[in-house]
Amino acid sequence: MNLSAPFIRRPVATLLLAGALGLLGLIAYARLPVAPLPQVDFPTIQVTATLPGASATTMAASVATPLESQLGQIAGVTDLTSFSAQGATSITIQFSLATDINADAQAVQEALTAASKLLPTTMTTPPTWKKLNPADAPILVLAATSDSLPLTTVDNYVQNVLARDIAQVDGVAQVSIGGEQKPAIRVQVDPAELAGMGLTLEQIRPALVAATTDAAKGSLDTPETGFTIAANDQVTTAAAFDHVVVAHRNGASVLVSGIGRAVTAAADRTAAAYYNGKPAILLTIYRQPGANVIDTVRSIETKLPELAADLPAAINLATVLNRTTTIRASVNDVEFTLALTIALVVLIVGLFLRNLRATLVPGGTLVLVVLGTFAVMATLGFSLDNLSLMGLTIAVGFVVDDAIVVVENTYRHVEAGAPPLQAALSGSREIAFTVLAMSLSLMMVLLPIGFMSGIVGRLFRELAFTVIAAVVVSLVASLTFGPMLCRLVARQPEKGADDALPTSTDWFEPVATFYARTLDVALRHTRLVLVVLGATVAVTLVLIVAIPKGFFPVQDTGLIQALADASQSVSPQRMQHLERQIDAIVRRDPAVEGVASWTGSTGGNGFAQTANTARYFIVLKPRSERKVSAQQVIKRLQRHLDGISDAVLHMHATQDITVGGRNARGNFEYTLQDPDPAELHTWARRVLTAMRKLPQIEGVASDLQDNAPQLGIDINRAKTAALGVSIQSIDDTLDDAYGQRQITQYFTEAGTYPIILEITPNQLHRLTSISDLYVKSSLTDSLVPLSTMVTVDTHKVGPLSVTHQGQFPAVTLSFNLRPGVSLGEAVNAIHRTVAAIHMPASVLGKFQGNADAFQKSLGSMPWLIVLSLLAVYVILGVLYESFIDPLVILSALPAAGLGALLALYAAQLDLSTIGIIGIILLIGIVEKNGIMLVDFALKAERGTGAGALDSIREACLLRLRPILMTTTAAMVAGVALAAAHGTGSAFQRPLGFAIVGGLLLSQLLTLYTTPVVYVCLSGIRRRSNRWNAENDAQAIER
């Protein structure tokens, strides 16, 4: 039976079907979504809770702990971390990949509702949640500035005109405001003036609250007219608040203007943001887990002109960062590599065949395969990303094998005098099993990758199934479209003409002659060849252990994220000065296009932030406009920033792959946990000191901040009881004075704005202002100076932030790799260092994020290779009905593995997951050559009765041209990837070097080792065949 015959005999139908498939592929290509990498987001939800004025310790104990207790009970939670700072707590909940984020969100809401009864009653707003991973980089950052309008006005327009509508765009998780300057009315009271009138802050607070309201008032209906009651019950301006009566003394009204003043100012006096040195309001836009970056940004950009038109002309709106720029550049780079590979592969085939008509067959088949693969990708819901396009690029190099085998075998019949139709029929029938075996074995190599679990499985699933799709389409096209094309383009050579494939008169003759001579030498010295094969296996095993190992290559995405750390004692005003100082130095670097930064208690992504830190987005110029990489820019900036002694800027290049939910100071994290905070902090400092001495890592930093100056208030409980003063009233008075306490709010059609009570700015910055505070005695109804009941300690220190991991106190140490150091080397060095310190058993150390994922993948990758080998062995054993023949085919693999490892080592690349995927792909490429040799040798043995030696020798000489052709074609695809230097080259180069090195060495060795192994195992095969034949004969006799 010849599966190709109907298609060969009906060329018009075949051409129409191929054209339809190609058209579908073109349509699919135009509609495929574009992404940097396949969708691998862990379902992640961030919870944010605020309590203005509360210390980090209070936030951790009274807010974070009750919330964590409820959130930790949700099924599917894999990681629960919290960060508490002054006035804010952020909790990140990460779920397993198998869960549905919508169901997770519902569970989180139920947990927050259950925890609400345990939270402080003074919280003015309940905790909120977003489908957001704070470790992700934003997809778009906008900056609003103005030379004439106050920032409170700019903020008001940004929040009401831009942020609200952008947040409604499908795929947007959160639009956060960096440097938020939300308009507020701040009632600034002089406590000394209050005391002179016999008043306290706590006495006037209810009066201020009662002075403004916007409650229902009903309507009044006369017989003729209905009136809705409208009153000026709400105070919406600072000037009006100056005339609010807070009390009566000696028959006179006490006005706000008599004890202080009301001003319009920002709700948070510690927040500030800058863009290229100018005060700004930043909009940082984050996508939901699972949302496509390109589609989301495109939707925002569609709405943006209409929204910007509603802004005053005095407000300038600039794009700080657009992640799609580098994503498109990266994907375009891989698409160019794919197109270049197709062209080079067709050129290589043409050079080998030296026949234009014959070249049309693999060339046309290759184009059809690529377009058909696009159609399958669209059906499977894949995207055009770096990994899927890389897989298709490599596939181009080896799926052309099928078409080459078809055209080469067909033209062999044409040379023998058969007409094109008969040659196509005979040629396709003879090689159908070979093509099927090659395709099935290659698919079996890739299937284990497609069904891997975890983040690595999710990442490479698209690559695996894209290549499998290309193989399937190639199999179908090579057995239908290819033979039909051979029939159309092949011509019987006329006398004196040379239209068939060149055989003995071209450049290939010396190569074939040399190979024949050296092959004979190898077949005469089988033991030596087997020793070489054994040495190859041994060296490969040694290299696998010795070569540096990594997780994913470090990318240059054009964005550097940074966090500036100042002394824990720094004031917000001093921090803002340092922020601008760092900003100016960074902007002077010639590779930097723009810098945005912000500081403040809740940060630019809604994540809690301490007052001594500032976060930066450093946007680099496009890769084509700068000569240095992101890592080199970081090195250069670090040298320039050394002159700033008051702050350290921790920088790391943003990566498309970020595991975990920590917004850390580096790319990799090591976390320590201990129920005892004091013990934890002691050992965290020791580990930090030891890690900073390691030569493998740099930028080692800690999130431990437990040495911040505190104003200790020691309350004399005996005195307070005797004077009739409650502890609560003391706390409330301190909060009124220093906590930016939101006592109420006023409403407009645009939004809700806070009214804040505090003491005057001059007193806010004086330690002695506590002496001006008074509380009321419940026994005597008189005022009692706060200073008579408390002792103030200015030397006390305490936490500026508190971090929890899995509901326990934790400290995270972050680090980056030094140039030339692999993650595996760094992880091993840290393990040795921590072991040498001999921490107590109560302190647990564990890698988190990318480093943790690396450790898990390091244990699974060897099994992945073993499964791929086992899968290939099983399918080959089934196809050949033999236990021996698959071993012959697989004997070529050690050389391929050795070549790949040597190439990676020579290129100073570690063995990352990309390199391992390259080695797995090599299994499929190299074993295809072994199939061609073994298949033809077995046919020769069975058809002519020739011995194993003569059969394999004939097969080697006969199949040398297609083997060299297919290997060179696949190598060209690898060279195109290895030579990449654009935005997406970080992922391309390891795969390219692994493919090129593996093919080069395996080609040199396996053309000799495979025939030798075939001959050596032929005796076992013959005995097995005789044994099977005898058993069959005995069964028949019975």
Residue pairs with C-beta under 8 A, 6 or more apart in sequence:
2 425
2 428
2 429
2 432
3 432
3 479
3 480
4 424
4 425
4 428
4 429
4 432
4 479
4 480
4 483
4 484
5 425
5 428
5 429
7 13
7 14
7 479
7 480
7 481
7 483
7 484
8 14
8 421
8 424
8 425
8 428
8 483
8 484
8 487
9 421
11 484
11 487
11 488
14 480
14 481
14 484
15 484
17 480
18 368
18 477
18 481
21 368
21 371
21 372
21 375
22 367
22 368
22 371
22 372
24 371
24 372
24 375
25 370
25 371
25 372
25 373
25 374
25 375
26 371
26 374
28 374
28 375
28 377
28 378
28 379
29 371
29 374
29 384
31 378
32 374
32 377
32 378
32 382
32 383
32 384
33 292
33 294
33 295
33 383
33 384
34 292
34 294
34 327
34 328
34 331
34 383
34 384
34 385
35 292
35 293
35 294
35 327
35 331
35 383
35 384
35 385
36 293
36 327
36 330
36 331
36 385
36 386
36 557
36 656
37 385
37 386
37 387
37 459
37 656
37 657
38 382
38 383
38 385
38 387
38 388
38 458
38 459
38 460
38 461
38 462
38 463
39 290
39 383
39 458
40 97
40 455
40 458
40 459
40 657
41 133
41 289
41 290
42 78
42 94
42 95
42 96
42 97
42 133
42 289
42 455
42 659
42 661
43 94
43 95
43 96
43 97
43 99
43 100
43 101
43 104
43 131
43 289
44 92
44 93
44 94
44 95
44 101
44 131
44 132
44 133
44 289
44 661
45 92
45 93
45 95
45 101
45 104
45 105
45 108
45 129
45 130
45 131
45 132
46 90
46 91
46 92
46 93
46 129
46 130
46 132
46 133
46 134
46 606
46 607
46 661
47 67
47 71
47 90
47 91
47 92
47 93
47 108
47 112
47 127
47 128
47 129
48 88
48 89
48 90
48 91
48 127
48 128
48 129
48 130
48 602
48 606
48 607
48 608
49 59
49 63
49 64
49 67
49 88
49 89
49 91
49 119
49 123
49 126
49 127
49 128
50 87
50 88
50 89
50 123
50 125
50 602
51 58
51 59
51 62
51 63
51 87
51 88
51 120
51 122
51 123
52 87
52 124
52 739
52 740
52 741
52 742
53 87
53 735
53 738
53 739
53 740
53 741
54 62
54 63
54 86
54 87
54 120
54 739
55 86
55 710
55 798
55 799
56 84
56 85
56 86
56 610
56 799
56 800
56 801
56 802
57 84
57 798
57 799
57 802
59 84
59 85
59 86
59 87
59 88
59 89
59 608
59 802
60 82
60 84
60 89
60 799
60 802
60 804
62 119
62 120
63 84
63 89
63 119
63 120
63 123
63 127
64 82
64 84
64 89
64 91
64 802
64 804
65 804
65 807
66 115
66 118
66 119
67 82
67 89
67 91
67 111
67 112
67 115
67 119
67 127
68 80
68 82
68 91
68 804
68 807
69 115
69 807
70 111
70 112
70 114
70 115
71 77
71 80
71 91
71 93
71 108
71 111
71 112
71 115
72 80
72 806
72 807
73 111
74 93
74 95
74 104
74 107
74 108
74 111
75 107
76 95
76 96
76 98
76 99
76 104
77 93
77 94
77 95
78 94
78 95
78 96
79 92
79 93
79 94
79 660
79 661
79 806
79 848
80 91
80 92
80 93
80 94
80 804
80 805
80 806
80 807
81 91
81 92
81 661
81 662
81 803
81 804
81 805
81 806
81 810
82 89
82 90
82 91
82 92
82 803
82 804
83 89
83 90
83 607
83 608
83 703
83 801
83 802
83 803
84 90
84 608
84 801
84 802
84 803
84 804
85 601
85 608
85 609
85 610
85 611
85 800
85 801
86 601
86 610
86 611
86 800
87 601
87 602
87 740
88 601
88 602
88 608
88 609
89 608
90 134
90 606
90 607
90 608
92 133
92 134
92 661
92 662
93 104
93 108
93 661
94 133
94 660
94 661
95 101
95 104
97 453
97 454
97 455
97 458
101 131
101 288
101 289
101 290
105 129
105 131
108 129
109 129
112 126
112 127
112 129
115 127
116 126
116 127
119 126
119 127
122 735
124 742
130 173
130 174
130 286
130 606
131 173
131 288
131 289
132 173
132 174
132 286
132 288
132 289
132 605
132 606
133 289
133 658
133 661
134 605
134 606
134 607
134 661
134 662
134 663
135 658
135 660
135 661
135 662
135 663
135 664
135 849
136 286
136 287
136 658
137 323
137 557
137 559
137 561
137 654
137 658
138 284
138 285
138 286
138 321
138 323
138 605
138 617
139 285
139 286
139 287
139 293
139 296
139 297
139 322
139 323
139 324
140 283
140 285
140 297
140 300
140 319
140 321
140 322
140 323
141 282
141 283
141 284
141 285
141 319
141 320
141 321
141 596
141 617
142 162
142 282
142 283
142 285
142 317
142 318
142 319
142 320
143 273
143 275
143 280
143 281
143 282
143 283
143 317
143 318
143 319
143 320
143 596
144 154
144 157
144 158
144 162
144 280
144 281
144 282
144 283
144 311
144 315
144 316
144 317
145 154
145 275
145 278
145 279
145 280
145 281
145 315
145 316
145 318
146 153
146 154
146 314
146 315
146 316
147 314
148 314
149 312
149 314
149 315
151 179
151 181
151 266
151 279
151 281
152 181
152 182
152 183
152 264
152 265
152 266
153 183
154 181
154 281
154 315
155 177
155 180
155 181
155 182
155 183
155 266
155 281
156 182
156 183
156 750
156 751
157 311
157 312
157 315
158 177
158 281
158 283
159 177
159 182
159 751
160 750
160 751
161 307
161 310
161 311
162 175
162 283
162 307
162 308
162 311
162 317
163 175
163 177
163 283
165 303
165 307
166 172
166 175
166 283
166 285
166 300
166 303
166 304
166 307
167 174
167 175
169 296
169 299
169 300
169 303
170 291
170 296
170 299
171 287
171 288
171 291
171 292
171 295
171 296
171 299
172 285
172 286
172 287
172 288
172 291
172 296
172 300
173 286
173 287
173 288
173 289
173 291
174 285
174 286
174 605
174 606
175 283
175 284
175 285
175 286
176 283
176 284
176 285
176 286
176 603
176 604
176 605
176 606
177 281
177 282
177 283
177 284
177 604
178 273
178 281
178 282
178 283
178 284
178 596
178 598
178 600
178 603
178 604
178 615
179 271
179 272
179 273
179 274
179 279
179 280
179 281
179 282
179 598
179 599
179 600
179 604
180 266
180 267
180 268
180 271
180 281
180 600
180 602
181 266
181 267
181 268
181 271
181 281
182 266
182 267
182 268
182 753
182 754
183 264
183 266
183 267
183 753
184 264
184 265
184 266
184 267
184 753
184 754
184 755
184 756
185 235
185 237
185 238
185 241
185 262
185 263
185 264
185 746
185 753
185 754
185 755
185 756
186 238
186 262
186 263
186 264
186 265
186 756
186 758
187 208
187 241
187 256
187 260
187 261
187 262
187 743
187 755
187 756
187 757
187 758
188 260
188 261
188 262
188 263
188 758
188 759
188 760
188 761
189 201
189 204
189 256
189 259
189 260
189 757
189 758
189 759
189 760
190 259
190 260
190 759
190 760
190 763
190 772
191 201
191 737
191 759
191 763
191 769
191 772
191 773
191 774
192 772
193 258
193 259
193 260
194 200
194 201
194 204
194 259
194 774
195 772
195 774
195 783
197 247
197 249
197 254
197 258
197 259
198 249
198 783
199 246
199 247
199 249
199 254
199 259
200 733
200 774
200 775
200 776
200 783
201 733
201 736
201 737
201 757
201 759
201 773
202 729
202 732
202 733
202 736
202 775
202 776
203 247
203 776
204 246
204 247
204 259
205 732
205 736
205 743
205 757
207 244
207 245
207 246
207 247
208 244
208 246
208 256
208 743
208 744
208 755
208 757
209 743
209 744
211 235
211 241
211 244
211 245
211 246
212 233
212 234
212 235
212 236
212 241
212 244
212 744
212 746
212 755
213 233
213 234
214 233
214 234
214 746
214 747
215 233
217 229
217 230
217 231
217 233
218 229
219 226
219 227
219 228
219 229
220 226
220 227
220 229
221 227
234 746
234 747
235 241
235 244
235 746
236 746
236 748
237 264
238 261
238 262
238 263
238 264
239 262
241 256
241 262
241 755
242 255
242 256
242 257
242 261
242 262
243 255
243 256
243 257
244 255
244 256
244 262
245 253
245 254
245 255
246 254
246 255
246 256
246 259
247 253
247 254
248 254
256 262
260 760
261 760
267 740
267 742
267 753
267 754
267 756
268 600
268 601
268 602
268 740
269 572
269 740
270 572
270 599
270 600
270 601
270 611
271 598
271 599
271 600
271 601
271 602
272 279
272 576
272 579
272 598
272 599
272 600
273 279
273 280
273 281
273 282
273 596
273 597
273 598
273 599
273 600
273 604
274 280
274 579
274 580
274 583
274 595
274 596
274 597
274 598
275 282
275 318
275 320
275 594
275 595
275 596
276 583
276 587
276 594
276 595
276 596
277 580
277 583
277 584
277 587
277 595
280 596
282 320
282 596
282 598
282 604
284 604
284 605
285 300
286 605
287 293
287 296
292 383
293 323
293 324
293 327
294 324
294 327
294 328
297 322
297 323
297 324
298 324
308 317
311 317
320 594
320 596
320 617
320 619
321 559
321 594
321 596
321 617
321 619
323 557
323 559
325 558
325 622
326 557
326 558
326 559
326 622
326 983
329 622
329 623
329 982
329 983
329 984
330 386
330 557
330 982
330 983
330 984
331 384
331 385
331 386
331 389
331 984
333 980
333 982
333 983
333 984
333 985
333 988
334 386
334 389
334 390
334 393
334 980
334 984
334 988
335 384
335 389
336 982
337 389
337 393
337 976
337 977
337 980
337 988
338 370
338 389
338 392
338 393
338 396
340 976
341 393
341 396
341 397
341 972
341 973
341 976
342 366
342 367
342 370
342 396
344 972
344 973
344 976
345 366
345 396
345 397
345 400
345 969
345 972
345 973
346 359
346 362
346 363
346 366
348 965
348 968
348 969
348 972
349 359
349 362
349 363
349 400
349 404
349 965
349 969
350 356
350 359
350 363
352 508
352 961
352 964
352 965
352 968
353 359
353 407
353 408
353 501
353 502
353 965
354 501
354 502
354 506
355 411
355 499
355 500
355 501
355 502
357 489
357 490
357 491
357 499
358 407
358 411
358 489
358 490
358 501
360 485
360 489
361 403
361 406
361 407
361 482
361 485
361 486
361 489
362 400
362 403
362 404
362 407
362 482
364 481
364 485
365 400
365 402
365 403
365 474
365 477
365 478
365 481
365 482
365 485
366 396
366 399
366 400
366 403
368 473
368 477
368 481
369 395
369 396
369 399
369 470
369 473
369 474
369 477
370 392
370 396
370 470
372 469
372 473
372 477
373 392
373 395
373 466
373 469
373 470
373 473
376 466
376 469
376 472
376 473
377 383
377 384
377 388
377 462
377 466
377 469
380 465
380 469
382 388
382 462
382 465
382 466
383 462
385 462
386 984
386 987
386 988
387 459
387 460
387 462
387 463
387 987
388 462
388 463
388 466
390 463
390 977
390 987
390 988
390 991
391 462
391 463
391 464
391 466
391 467
391 470
392 466
392 467
392 470
393 973
393 976
393 977
394 467
394 921
394 970
394 973
394 974
394 977
394 991
394 995
395 466
395 467
395 470
395 471
395 474
396 470
396 973
397 925
397 969
397 970
397 971
397 972
397 973
397 974
397 995
398 442
398 924
398 925
398 928
398 966
398 969
398 970
398 973
399 470
399 471
399 473
399 474
400 474
400 966
400 969
401 438
401 928
401 962
401 966
401 969
401 970
402 435
402 438
402 439
402 474
402 475
402 477
402 478
402 482
403 474
403 477
403 478
403 482
404 962
404 965
404 966
404 969
405 431
405 434
405 435
405 438
405 478
405 932
405 962
405 966
406 427
406 428
406 431
406 435
406 478
406 479
406 482
406 483
406 486
407 482
407 486
408 501
408 961
408 962
408 965
409 427
409 428
409 430
409 431
410 423
410 424
410 427
410 428
410 483
410 486
410 490
411 423
411 427
411 486
411 490
411 500
411 501
412 427
412 501
413 422
413 423
413 426
413 427
414 420
414 423
414 490
414 491
414 492
414 493
414 500
415 493
415 500
415 501
415 503
417 492
418 426
419 492
420 486
420 487
420 488
420 490
420 491
420 492
421 487
423 486
423 487
423 490
424 483
424 484
424 486
424 487
424 490
425 483
427 483
427 486
428 479
428 482
428 483
428 486
432 479
433 879
433 935
434 931
434 932
434 935
434 936
435 475
435 478
435 479
436 475
436 879
437 876
437 879
437 880
437 931
437 935
438 928
438 931
438 932
439 471
439 472
439 474
439 475
440 875
440 879
441 872
441 875
441 876
441 879
441 924
441 927
441 928
441 931
442 467
442 471
442 924
442 925
442 927
442 928
443 468
443 471
443 472
444 868
444 871
444 872
444 874
444 875
445 868
445 871
445 872
445 920
445 921
445 923
445 924
445 927
446 464
446 465
446 467
446 468
446 471
446 868
446 920
446 921
446 924
447 464
447 468
447 871
448 864
448 867
448 868
448 871
449 457
449 460
449 461
449 463
449 464
449 864
449 868
449 917
449 920
450 460
450 461
450 464
450 465
450 468
451 457
452 460
452 461
452 860
452 864
454 853
454 856
454 857
454 860
455 657
455 659
455 853
455 857
456 853
456 857
456 860
456 861
456 913
459 657
459 913
460 913
460 917
463 917
467 921
491 499
492 499
492 500
493 499
493 500
498 505
502 508
508 961
511 960
511 964
512 957
512 960
512 961
515 956
515 957
515 960
515 1007
516 957
518 1008
519 953
519 956
519 957
519 1007
519 1008
519 1011
520 953
522 529
522 1008
522 1011
522 1012
523 949
523 953
523 1011
523 1012
523 1015
526 1012
526 1015
526 1016
529 1008
529 1009
529 1012
530 1009
530 1012
530 1013
530 1016
532 1005
532 1009
533 891
533 894
533 895
533 1005
533 1009
533 1012
533 1013
536 894
536 895
536 898
536 1005
536 1009
537 894
539 898
540 894
540 897
540 898
540 901
543 898
543 901
543 902
543 905
544 897
544 901
544 911
547 901
547 904
547 905
547 910
547 911
548 821
548 822
548 824
548 825
548 910
548 911
549 822
549 823
549 824
549 858
549 910
549 911
549 912
550 822
550 823
550 824
550 854
550 910
550 911
550 912
551 823
551 850
551 851
551 853
551 854
551 857
551 912
551 913
552 655
552 657
552 850
552 912
552 913
552 914
552 987
553 909
553 912
553 914
553 986
553 987
553 989
553 990
554 631
554 653
554 655
554 667
554 817
554 986
555 653
555 655
555 656
555 986
555 987
556 623
556 629
556 630
556 631
556 653
556 983
556 986
557 630
557 653
557 654
557 655
557 656
557 983
558 619
558 620
558 621
558 622
558 623
558 630
558 983
559 617
559 618
559 619
559 620
559 630
559 653
559 654
560 616
560 617
560 618
560 620
560 630
560 633
560 634
560 651
560 652
560 653
560 654
561 615
561 616
561 617
561 618
561 651
561 652
561 654
562 615
562 616
562 618
562 649
562 650
562 651
562 652
563 613
563 614
563 615
563 616
563 649
563 650
563 665
564 578
564 579
564 582
564 597
564 613
564 614
564 615
564 616
564 647
564 648
564 649
564 650
565 612
565 613
565 647
565 648
565 649
565 650
565 665
565 701
566 574
566 575
566 578
566 612
566 613
566 646
566 647
567 612
567 646
568 612
568 705
568 707
568 708
568 709
568 800
569 612
569 708
569 709
570 578
570 611
570 612
570 646
571 611
572 599
572 611
574 646
575 599
575 611
575 612
575 613
575 614
576 599
578 614
578 644
578 646
578 647
579 597
579 599
579 614
581 644
582 597
582 614
582 616
582 641
582 644
582 647
582 649
583 595
583 597
583 616
585 637
585 640
585 641
585 644
586 592
586 595
586 616
586 618
586 637
586 641
586 649
587 594
587 595
588 640
589 633
589 636
589 637
589 640
590 626
591 620
591 621
591 626
591 628
591 633
591 636
592 618
592 619
592 620
592 621
592 633
593 619
593 620
593 621
594 619
595 616
595 617
595 618
595 619
596 616
596 617
596 619
597 614
597 615
597 616
597 617
598 604
598 614
598 615
599 609
599 611
599 613
599 614
599 615
600 609
600 611
601 608
601 609
601 610
601 611
602 608
602 609
603 609
603 615
604 615
605 663
607 663
608 801
609 615
610 705
610 800
610 801
611 800
612 705
612 708
612 800
616 649
616 651
618 633
618 637
618 651
620 626
620 630
620 633
623 982
623 983
624 982
626 633
628 636
630 653
631 653
631 819
634 651
634 652
634 653
637 649
637 651
638 649
638 651
641 648
641 649
648 701
650 665
650 666
650 699
650 701
650 814
651 699
652 665
652 666
652 667
652 699
652 816
653 667
655 667
655 850
657 850
658 849
658 850
659 849
659 850
659 852
659 853
660 669
660 848
660 849
660 850
660 852
662 669
662 812
662 848
662 849
664 703
664 812
664 814
664 849
665 699
665 701
665 703
665 814
666 699
666 700
666 701
666 814
666 815
666 816
667 814
667 815
667 816
667 817
667 850
668 814
668 815
668 816
668 817
668 823
668 826
668 847
668 849
668 850
668 851
669 812
669 813
669 814
669 815
669 847
669 848
669 849
669 851
670 687
670 691
670 812
670 813
670 814
670 815
670 830
670 845
670 846
670 847
670 848
670 851
671 805
671 810
671 811
671 812
671 813
671 845
671 846
671 847
671 848
672 680
672 683
672 684
672 687
672 810
672 811
672 812
672 813
672 839
672 843
672 844
672 845
673 680
673 805
673 806
673 808
673 809
673 810
673 843
673 844
673 845
673 846
674 680
674 683
674 808
674 809
674 842
674 843
674 844
675 808
675 809
675 842
676 809
676 842
677 706
677 809
679 840
679 842
679 843
680 809
680 810
680 811
680 843
681 704
681 706
681 811
683 837
683 839
683 840
683 843
684 702
684 704
684 811
684 813
685 702
685 704
686 837
687 813
687 833
687 834
687 837
687 839
687 845
688 700
688 702
688 704
688 813
690 833
690 834
690 836
690 837
691 697
691 700
691 813
691 815
691 830
691 833
692 700
694 700
694 826
694 829
694 830
694 833
695 818
696 817
696 818
696 821
696 825
696 826
696 829
697 815
697 816
697 817
697 818
697 821
697 826
697 829
697 830
698 815
698 816
698 817
698 818
699 814
699 815
699 816
700 813
700 814
700 815
701 813
701 814
701 815
702 811
702 812
702 813
702 814
703 801
703 803
703 811
703 812
703 814
704 803
704 811
705 799
705 800
705 801
706 797
706 798
706 799
706 800
707 797
707 800
708 797
708 798
708 799
708 800
709 794
709 796
709 797
710 796
710 797
710 798
711 767
711 792
711 793
711 794
711 796
712 791
712 792
712 793
712 794
712 795
712 796
713 730
713 734
713 790
713 791
713 792
713 793
714 790
714 791
714 792
714 793
715 727
715 730
715 789
715 790
716 789
716 790
716 791
717 727
719 788
719 789
720 726
720 727
720 730
720 789
723 777
723 779
723 780
723 784
723 788
723 789
724 777
724 778
724 779
724 780
725 775
725 776
725 777
725 778
725 784
725 789
726 778
729 775
729 776
730 775
730 786
730 789
730 790
733 773
733 774
733 775
733 786
734 773
735 741
736 757
736 758
737 758
737 759
737 763
737 769
737 773
738 758
738 759
738 764
739 758
740 756
740 758
741 756
741 757
741 758
742 754
742 755
742 756
743 755
743 756
743 757
744 754
744 755
745 752
745 753
745 754
745 755
746 752
746 753
746 755
747 753
758 764
759 769
759 772
763 769
763 772
767 792
767 794
770 786
770 787
770 790
770 792
771 785
771 786
771 787
773 785
773 786
773 787
774 783
774 784
774 785
774 786
775 783
775 784
775 786
775 789
776 782
776 783
776 784
777 783
777 784
802 809
803 809
803 810
803 811
803 812
804 810
805 812
805 848
812 848
815 826
817 823
817 826
820 908
822 910
822 911
823 850
823 851
823 854
823 910
824 854
824 858
824 910
827 847
827 851
827 854
827 855
830 847
834 845
839 845
846 852
847 854
847 855
857 913
861 913
861 916
864 916
864 920
865 916
865 919
865 920
865 923
868 920
868 923
869 890
869 893
869 923
872 886
872 890
872 923
872 924
872 927
873 886
873 887
873 890
876 885
876 886
876 889
876 890
876 927
876 931
877 883
877 885
877 886
880 886
880 934
880 938
882 1021
882 1024
883 1024
884 1017
884 1020
884 1021
884 1024
885 934
885 938
885 1021
887 1013
887 1017
888 930
888 934
888 1010
888 1013
888 1014
888 1017
889 927
889 930
889 931
889 934
889 1010
890 927
890 930
891 930
891 1006
891 1009
891 1010
891 1013
892 926
892 927
892 929
892 930
892 1002
892 1005
892 1006
892 1009
892 1010
893 922
893 923
893 926
893 927
893 1002
895 926
895 998
895 1001
895 1002
895 1004
895 1005
895 1006
895 1009
896 919
896 922
896 923
896 925
896 926
896 998
896 999
896 1001
896 1002
896 1006
897 919
897 922
897 998
898 1001
899 997
899 998
899 999
899 1000
899 1001
899 1002
900 915
900 918
900 919
900 922
900 993
900 994
900 995
900 997
900 998
901 911
901 997
902 997
902 1001
903 993
903 994
903 996
903 997
903 998
903 1000
904 910
904 911
904 915
904 990
904 993
904 994
904 997
906 997
907 978
907 989
907 993
909 915
909 989
909 990
909 993
912 990
914 987
914 990
914 991
914 994
915 990
915 991
915 993
915 994
917 991
918 990
918 991
918 992
918 993
918 994
918 995
918 998
919 994
919 998
921 991
921 995
922 994
922 995
922 998
922 999
922 1002
925 967
925 970
925 995
925 998
925 999
926 998
926 999
926 1002
926 1006
928 966
929 963
929 966
929 967
929 1006
929 1010
930 1006
930 1010
932 955
932 959
932 962
932 963
933 952
933 955
933 956
933 959
933 963
933 1010
933 1011
933 1014
934 955
934 1010
934 1014
935 955
936 954
936 955
936 958
936 959
937 948
937 951
937 952
937 954
937 955
937 1014
938 951
940 946
940 950
940 951
940 954
940 955
941 947
941 948
941 951
944 951
946 954
947 1018
948 1014
948 1015
948 1018
948 1021
949 1015
949 1018
952 1011
952 1014
952 1015
953 1011
955 1011
956 1007
956 1011
960 1007
963 1003
963 1007
964 1003
967 999
967 1003
970 995
970 999
971 995
971 996
971 999
971 1000
973 995
974 991
974 992
974 993
974 994
974 995
974 996
974 999
975 992
975 996
976 992
977 988
977 989
977 991
977 992
977 995
978 988
978 989
978 992
978 993
978 995
978 996
979 992
980 988
980 989
980 992
